[in-house]
Amino acid sequence: MKTPIYDFLSDYAARGGIRFHMPGHKGCGPLGIEHLDLTEVEGADVLSCASGIIAESEKNASALFNTGATLYTTEGSSTAVKAMLAVAAKRYRTKEKNTVLAARCAHRSFLHAAALLDLSVRFLLPESATHLYGGVPTASEVEAALREGKDRIFAVFITSPNYLGELADVGAIAAVCRRYSLPLLVDNAHGAYLAFLSPSRHPIHLGATMCADSAHKTLPVLTGGAYLHLSVEEKEALAEAREALALFSSSSPSYLQLASLDLCNHALENGFSYTLDAIIEAIDKAKRTLTSAGFTVRKGEPLKIVIADENAKTLATLLRSAGIECEFSDRTHLVLMLSPHNTAAELDTLCAVLTPYGVHAIAPQTRAPLPLPADAVLSIREALFAPSERIPTTLAEGRICADAALSCPPAVPIAVCGERITSETVDALLYYGFDTVKVVKE
């Protein structure tokens, strides 16, 4: 497969011309990669209205992912999420239907999109949720919520996989959405690789209307590289999707990230599925080893190892002292994200470090305080832009949240802008380490 973006950058650098254009480093500098860092010079195409080498590379990606269309962004899946919602709002929202049904563990980019697009949100807290970052809705839960709010809802938004690696039954949820003639939007930030399993478990192939992928999380792409995928049925929205990405993006995209997305196409076409299968086999072996040692390893997506343990923070420190850095840890969970660029030997090292401590493993015994959806006194937009003040969390009950109170990572809301803070919200904020919270000024 051709790599038109990378080839252009390489050729431009090799010519060694005088650069009377941005960026300011002029192709020189201490990083050693500046020669490939360009702007929209003649022939480099323009991401916001791609018709040349970027458009060609995006078509290559679309063919690999088997989508109706695939667009690049160099500002992460956060931008793709916002654009996805903007497209859905433009195509499906009406005066009567201005509400998105969303699973509660949505990333903050969803809340920012709701504020910028002035969307009303009805949150769904799945029965399976035992943790702020966990829980995926079932098709029956989505259908029940749609029956109750069908006159107001214009789109359904879910996160799958979530931060703890749980996968929703996207196919079943998509079938429900089709019965109600609603688009299904999926934040698939952690699951770009799912398209290359056999069979594919990618949301687009399971019936999603649009999908946002972080390429850089699980594929060989520089940080910030991401995709917005449209289904075959939604392909006619391509121009609107490109405009929506431009609405939320810088007009100076990183060509280094674009080049990495371009080169990723070559990697995906040449043996990626085989290396993916091999590392998943090694991960499964490691999961069995850790389970046998006494750890509670959560079931979920193939490229995550998630250990539920009351000593998760201690385990993270232990790993760090052995030269192993995890993705995330909190009071009860240790999250390890892998990719085909990890090795079986690295997993063996992980198991060698952890297994002696399996005898001390303590699975969480109690359900963590959950951010139950509360009364929305103001819209997300009104609350986010209202005059606000930061107060001690212990004094926040009864006040209106003015910000997405977040754990970072993974940037999942505990309290949502516009909601009145309840005693349960206070408990959740304190549990997850928030001593202060921003509220609307009275």
C-alpha positions as CSV (number, residue, x, y, z in Angstrom):
1,M,0.0,0.0,0.0
2,K,1.3,3.4,-0.9
3,T,2.2,6.0,1.8
4,P,1.6,9.3,0.0
5,I,1.9,11.6,2.9
6,Y,5.2,10.1,4.2
7,D,6.6,9.9,0.7
8,F,5.8,13.6,0.0
9,L,7.5,14.7,3.3
10,S,10.5,12.5,2.6
11,D,10.9,13.9,-0.9
12,Y,10.4,17.5,0.2
13,A,13.1,17.0,2.9
14,A,15.5,15.3,0.5
15,R,15.3,18.3,-1.9
16,G,16.9,20.5,0.7
17,G,15.2,23.7,-0.4
18,I,15.1,27.0,1.4
19,R,12.1,27.1,3.7
20,F,10.5,30.5,3.7
21,H,7.4,29.1,5.4
22,M,6.3,27.7,8.8
23,P,7.4,26.0,11.0
24,G,10.1,28.2,12.6
25,H,12.6,25.4,13.0
26,K,13.1,25.4,9.2
27,G,13.7,21.6,9.1
28,C,16.6,21.7,11.6
29,G,16.8,21.1,15.3
30,P,17.8,18.8,18.2
31,L,15.0,16.3,17.8
32,G,16.3,15.1,14.4
33,I,12.8,14.8,13.0
34,E,12.2,18.4,12.1
35,H,13.0,17.9,8.5
36,L,9.7,16.0,8.1
37,D,7.6,18.5,10.0
38,L,5.9,20.7,7.4
39,T,2.9,22.9,7.0
40,E,0.5,23.1,4.0
41,V,3.0,23.9,1.3
42,E,2.2,23.3,-2.3
43,G,1.5,19.6,-2.8
44,A,1.1,18.8,0.9
45,D,-2.8,18.9,0.7
46,V,-4.9,20.5,3.4
47,L,-6.5,18.3,6.1
48,S,-9.6,20.4,6.5
49,C,-10.5,20.1,2.8
50,A,-8.3,17.2,1.7
51,S,-8.2,16.4,-2.0
52,G,-4.7,15.3,-2.6
53,I,-2.2,13.1,-0.6
54,I,-4.2,13.3,2.6
55,A,-7.4,12.3,0.9
56,E,-5.6,9.4,-0.8
57,S,-4.2,8.2,2.5
58,E,-7.6,8.4,4.2
59,K,-9.1,6.3,1.4
60,N,-6.4,3.7,2.1
61,A,-7.3,3.7,5.8
62,S,-11.0,3.4,4.9
63,A,-10.2,0.4,2.7
64,L,-8.2,-1.2,5.6
65,F,-10.9,-0.6,8.1
66,N,-13.7,-1.4,5.7
67,T,-15.7,1.7,6.4
68,G,-17.9,4.0,4.3
69,A,-15.3,6.7,4.9
70,T,-12.4,7.3,7.3
71,L,-11.1,10.8,8.2
72,Y,-7.9,11.7,10.1
73,T,-7.4,14.1,13.0
74,T,-4.2,15.0,14.7
75,E,-5.9,16.1,17.9
76,G,-7.0,12.7,19.3
77,S,-10.3,11.0,19.4
78,S,-11.5,13.8,21.6
79,T,-11.9,15.9,18.5
80,A,-13.4,13.0,16.6
81,V,-16.0,12.6,19.3
82,K,-17.0,16.3,19.1
83,A,-17.2,16.1,15.3
84,M,-19.2,12.9,15.4
85,L,-21.8,14.6,17.7
86,A,-21.8,17.7,15.5
87,V,-22.6,15.6,12.4
88,A,-25.3,13.7,14.2
89,A,-26.8,16.9,15.5
90,K,-26.8,18.4,12.0
91,R,-28.4,15.4,10.4
92,Y,-30.8,14.0,13.1
93,R,-31.6,16.7,15.6
94,T,-34.9,18.5,15.4
95,K,-36.6,21.2,17.5
96,E,-38.4,18.4,19.4
97,K,-35.6,16.0,19.5
98,N,-32.5,17.6,21.1
99,T,-31.4,14.9,23.5
100,V,-28.6,12.3,23.3
101,L,-29.0,9.1,25.3
102,A,-25.5,8.4,26.7
103,A,-23.9,5.8,28.9
104,R,-22.6,7.6,32.1
105,C,-19.0,6.7,31.7
106,A,-18.6,9.1,28.8
107,H,-15.3,10.9,28.4
108,R,-15.1,14.6,29.1
109,S,-14.9,15.3,25.3
110,F,-18.5,14.2,25.2
111,L,-19.5,16.8,27.8
112,H,-17.5,19.5,26.0
113,A,-19.3,18.6,22.8
114,A,-22.7,18.8,24.5
115,A,-21.8,22.3,25.9
116,L,-20.5,23.6,22.5
117,L,-23.4,22.1,20.5
118,D,-26.0,22.9,23.2
119,L,-27.2,19.3,23.5
120,S,-29.5,18.0,26.2
121,V,-28.2,14.7,27.6
122,R,-30.0,11.8,29.2
123,F,-27.5,9.6,31.1
124,L,-27.9,5.9,31.4
125,L,-26.1,4.2,34.3
126,P,-25.8,0.5,33.4
127,E,-26.7,-2.1,36.0
128,S,-23.3,-3.7,35.4
129,A,-21.5,-0.5,36.6
130,T,-19.5,-1.2,39.8
131,H,-16.9,1.6,39.3
132,L,-16.8,5.1,37.9
133,Y,-15.0,4.0,34.8
134,G,-16.9,0.7,34.4
135,G,-20.2,-0.6,33.2
136,V,-21.5,-1.0,29.6
137,P,-25.2,-0.7,28.8
138,T,-27.2,-3.7,27.5
139,A,-29.5,-3.5,24.5
140,S,-32.5,-4.0,26.8
141,E,-31.3,-1.0,29.0
142,V,-31.0,1.1,25.9
143,E,-34.4,0.1,24.6
144,A,-36.1,0.8,27.9
145,A,-34.5,4.3,28.0
146,L,-35.6,4.9,24.4
147,R,-39.2,3.8,25.1
148,E,-39.3,6.3,27.9
149,G,-37.7,9.2,26.0
150,K,-38.2,8.4,22.3
151,D,-39.9,11.7,21.6
152,R,-36.8,13.6,22.7
153,I,-33.8,11.4,21.8
154,F,-32.1,11.9,18.4
155,A,-29.0,9.8,19.0
156,V,-27.4,7.1,21.2
157,F,-23.8,7.4,22.4
158,I,-21.8,4.7,24.1
159,T,-18.2,4.1,25.1
160,S,-16.9,0.7,24.1
161,P,-14.4,-0.5,25.2
162,N,-14.4,1.5,28.4
163,Y,-11.4,2.3,30.4
164,L,-11.6,-1.0,32.3
165,G,-11.7,-2.9,29.0
166,E,-15.4,-3.9,29.1
167,L,-17.1,-4.3,25.7
168,A,-20.7,-3.5,25.0
169,D,-22.8,-5.7,22.8
170,V,-22.6,-3.1,20.0
171,G,-24.4,-5.3,17.5
172,A,-27.5,-5.8,19.8
173,I,-27.5,-2.1,20.7
174,A,-27.2,-1.1,17.0
175,A,-30.2,-3.3,16.2
176,V,-32.3,-1.4,18.8
177,C,-31.2,1.9,17.4
178,R,-32.2,0.8,13.9
179,R,-35.7,-0.1,15.2
180,Y,-36.0,3.4,16.5
181,S,-34.4,5.0,13.4
182,L,-31.6,6.5,15.5
183,P,-27.9,6.7,14.9
184,L,-25.5,4.9,17.2
185,L,-22.3,6.8,18.0
186,V,-19.5,4.9,19.6
187,D,-16.4,6.3,21.4
188,N,-14.0,3.5,20.4
189,A,-10.9,5.3,21.6
190,H,-9.3,2.2,23.0
191,G,-10.4,-0.2,20.3
192,A,-9.0,0.7,16.9
193,Y,-7.3,-2.7,16.7
194,L,-10.7,-4.5,17.0
195,A,-11.1,-4.2,13.3
196,F,-8.2,-6.6,12.8
197,L,-9.4,-9.4,14.9
198,S,-11.0,-12.4,13.2
199,P,-13.9,-11.9,13.2
200,S,-13.8,-8.1,13.6
201,R,-15.2,-6.7,16.8
202,H,-15.0,-3.1,15.6
203,P,-18.1,-1.0,16.2
204,I,-18.5,0.0,12.6
205,H,-18.7,-3.6,11.5
206,L,-21.2,-4.4,14.3
207,G,-23.6,-1.7,13.1
208,A,-22.5,1.6,14.6
209,T,-23.4,4.7,12.5
210,M,-20.2,6.6,13.4
211,C,-17.2,5.8,15.5
212,A,-14.2,7.7,17.0
213,D,-10.9,5.7,17.3
214,S,-7.7,6.8,18.9
215,A,-5.1,5.3,16.6
216,H,-2.3,6.1,18.9
217,K,-3.6,4.1,21.8
218,T,-3.2,0.6,20.3
219,L,-1.7,1.1,16.8
220,P,1.8,2.3,15.8
221,V,0.8,6.0,15.5
222,L,2.2,9.1,17.2
223,T,0.2,10.5,20.1
224,G,-2.8,12.5,18.8
225,G,-3.4,10.6,15.7
226,A,-7.0,9.4,15.4
227,Y,-9.8,8.5,13.1
228,L,-13.4,9.4,12.6
229,H,-15.2,6.5,10.8
230,L,-18.5,6.6,9.0
231,S,-20.5,3.5,8.2
232,V,-21.3,2.7,4.6
233,E,-24.8,3.9,5.2
234,E,-23.5,7.2,6.5
235,K,-21.0,7.8,3.8
236,E,-23.0,10.6,2.3
237,A,-22.1,12.6,5.5
238,L,-18.5,12.8,4.4
239,A,-18.4,16.5,3.6
240,E,-20.3,17.3,6.8
241,A,-17.8,15.2,8.8
242,R,-14.8,17.0,7.4
243,E,-16.4,20.3,8.1
244,A,-17.2,19.2,11.7
245,L,-13.6,18.1,12.3
246,A,-12.4,21.5,11.0
247,L,-14.8,23.2,13.4
248,F,-13.1,21.7,16.4
249,S,-9.5,21.4,15.1
250,S,-6.5,23.6,14.7
251,S,-5.8,24.9,11.2
252,S,-2.2,23.8,11.6
253,P,-2.3,20.0,11.9
254,S,0.9,18.0,12.7
255,Y,2.3,16.5,9.6
256,L,4.4,14.2,11.8
257,Q,1.2,12.7,13.1
258,L,-0.3,12.6,9.6
259,A,2.8,10.7,8.4
260,S,2.5,8.2,11.2
261,L,-1.2,7.6,10.3
262,D,-0.1,7.2,6.7
263,L,2.7,4.7,7.6
264,C,0.3,2.9,9.9
265,N,-1.7,1.9,6.8
266,H,1.3,0.1,5.5
267,A,1.8,-1.7,8.9
268,L,-1.9,-2.7,9.0
269,E,-1.7,-4.2,5.6
270,N,1.5,-6.1,6.2
271,G,1.2,-8.6,9.0
272,F,-0.5,-6.6,11.7
273,S,-3.2,-9.2,12.2
274,Y,-0.6,-11.9,12.7
275,T,1.4,-10.0,15.3
276,L,-1.9,-8.9,17.0
277,D,-3.0,-12.6,17.3
278,A,0.4,-13.5,18.7
279,I,0.4,-10.8,21.4
280,I,-3.2,-11.6,22.4
281,E,-2.2,-15.3,22.9
282,A,0.7,-14.1,25.1
283,I,-1.6,-11.8,27.0
284,D,-4.2,-14.6,27.6
285,K,-1.4,-16.7,29.0
286,A,-0.3,-13.9,31.3
287,K,-3.9,-13.4,32.5
288,R,-4.1,-17.1,33.3
289,T,-0.8,-16.9,35.2
290,L,-1.9,-13.9,37.2
291,T,-5.3,-15.5,38.0
292,S,-3.6,-18.7,39.2
293,A,-1.3,-16.6,41.4
294,G,-4.4,-15.2,43.2
295,F,-5.2,-12.0,41.4
296,T,-8.7,-11.0,40.2
297,V,-8.2,-10.3,36.5
298,R,-11.3,-8.7,35.0
299,K,-12.7,-10.1,31.7
300,G,-12.7,-7.7,28.8
301,E,-11.0,-6.6,25.6
302,P,-8.0,-8.6,24.5
303,L,-5.3,-5.9,24.7
304,K,-5.9,-4.9,28.4
305,I,-4.9,-6.6,31.6
306,V,-7.1,-5.1,34.4
307,I,-6.5,-6.3,37.9
308,A,-9.1,-5.5,40.5
309,D,-7.3,-5.3,43.9
310,E,-7.5,-3.2,47.0
311,N,-3.7,-2.8,46.8
312,A,-3.7,-1.5,43.2
313,K,-1.7,1.6,44.0
314,T,0.9,-0.6,45.8
315,L,1.1,-2.9,42.8
316,A,1.7,0.1,40.5
317,T,4.5,1.3,42.7
318,L,6.0,-2.2,42.8
319,L,5.9,-2.4,39.0
320,R,7.5,1.0,38.6
321,S,10.4,0.0,40.9
322,A,10.9,-2.9,38.5
323,G,11.0,-0.6,35.4
324,I,7.4,-1.3,34.4
325,E,5.0,1.6,34.0
326,C,1.2,0.8,34.0
327,E,-1.4,2.8,32.1
328,F,-3.3,3.7,35.3
329,S,-4.0,2.8,38.9
330,D,-6.5,3.9,41.5
331,R,-7.7,2.6,44.8
332,T,-9.0,-0.6,43.4
333,H,-7.8,-1.2,39.8
334,L,-4.5,-1.6,38.0
335,V,-4.8,-1.1,34.2
336,L,-2.2,-2.3,31.8
337,M,-2.6,-1.4,28.1
338,L,-0.7,-3.5,25.5
339,S,-0.3,-3.6,21.7
340,P,1.5,-5.8,19.2
341,H,4.6,-3.8,19.9
342,N,4.8,-5.4,23.3
343,T,6.5,-8.8,23.5
344,A,5.9,-12.1,25.2
345,A,9.2,-11.6,27.1
346,E,7.8,-8.3,28.6
347,L,4.7,-10.2,29.7
348,D,6.9,-12.8,31.3
349,T,8.7,-10.1,33.2
350,L,5.4,-8.6,34.4
351,C,4.2,-12.0,35.7
352,A,7.6,-12.6,37.4
353,V,7.3,-9.3,39.3
354,L,3.6,-9.7,40.3
355,T,3.1,-13.4,41.0
356,P,4.9,-13.5,44.3
357,Y,2.4,-10.9,45.6
358,G,-0.7,-12.9,44.5
359,V,-0.9,-14.3,48.0
360,H,-1.7,-10.8,49.3
361,A,-4.3,-10.1,46.6
362,I,-7.5,-8.7,47.9
363,A,-10.4,-8.4,45.5
364,P,-12.5,-5.3,46.1
365,Q,-15.3,-6.3,48.5
366,T,-17.6,-3.3,48.2
367,R,-19.1,-1.4,45.3
368,A,-17.4,1.9,44.8
369,P,-19.6,5.0,45.2
370,L,-21.2,5.7,41.8
371,P,-22.1,9.1,40.3
372,L,-25.8,8.6,40.0
373,P,-27.4,10.9,37.5
374,A,-29.0,13.8,39.4
375,D,-31.5,16.5,38.6
376,A,-30.3,18.7,35.8
377,V,-31.1,22.3,37.0
378,L,-29.2,24.0,34.1
379,S,-28.1,22.7,30.7
380,I,-24.5,21.5,30.4
381,R,-23.8,24.6,28.3
382,E,-25.4,27.0,30.8
383,A,-23.5,25.6,33.7
384,L,-20.1,25.3,32.0
385,F,-20.2,29.0,31.0
386,A,-21.8,30.4,34.2
387,P,-19.9,32.4,36.8
388,S,-18.5,29.8,39.2
389,E,-16.5,29.3,42.3
390,R,-14.5,26.4,43.8
391,I,-15.6,25.2,47.2
392,P,-14.8,22.3,49.6
393,T,-16.6,19.1,48.4
394,T,-17.9,18.6,51.9
395,L,-19.9,21.9,51.5
396,A,-21.2,21.1,47.9
397,E,-24.4,19.3,48.6
398,G,-27.3,21.2,47.1
399,R,-25.1,23.3,44.8
400,I,-25.1,23.2,41.0
401,C,-22.0,21.6,39.4
402,A,-20.2,24.1,37.1
403,D,-17.7,21.8,35.6
404,A,-17.1,18.2,34.6
405,A,-15.6,17.0,37.9
406,L,-13.1,14.5,36.5
407,S,-10.7,11.8,37.4
408,C,-7.7,12.2,35.2
409,P,-7.0,9.9,33.7
410,P,-9.5,8.6,32.4
411,A,-11.4,11.9,32.4
412,V,-14.8,10.4,33.2
413,P,-17.3,12.7,34.9
414,I,-18.3,12.2,38.5
415,A,-20.6,15.2,38.6
416,V,-21.9,16.7,35.4
417,C,-22.3,20.4,34.7
418,G,-25.8,21.6,35.5
419,E,-26.6,18.8,37.9
420,R,-27.5,19.5,41.5
421,I,-24.9,17.8,43.7
422,T,-26.4,15.2,46.0
423,S,-25.0,13.5,49.1
424,E,-24.2,10.5,46.9
425,T,-22.3,12.8,44.5
426,V,-20.3,14.2,47.5
427,D,-19.5,10.6,48.6
428,A,-18.3,9.7,45.1
429,L,-16.2,12.9,44.7
430,L,-14.5,12.3,48.0
431,Y,-13.9,8.6,47.3
432,Y,-12.2,9.5,44.0
433,G,-10.0,12.1,45.6
434,F,-11.8,15.4,44.9
435,D,-11.5,17.7,47.9
436,T,-12.9,20.7,46.0
437,V,-15.5,21.1,43.3
438,K,-16.5,24.0,41.0
439,V,-20.1,25.1,41.4
440,V,-22.3,27.8,39.9
441,K,-22.1,31.1,42.0
442,E,-25.3,31.7,43.9
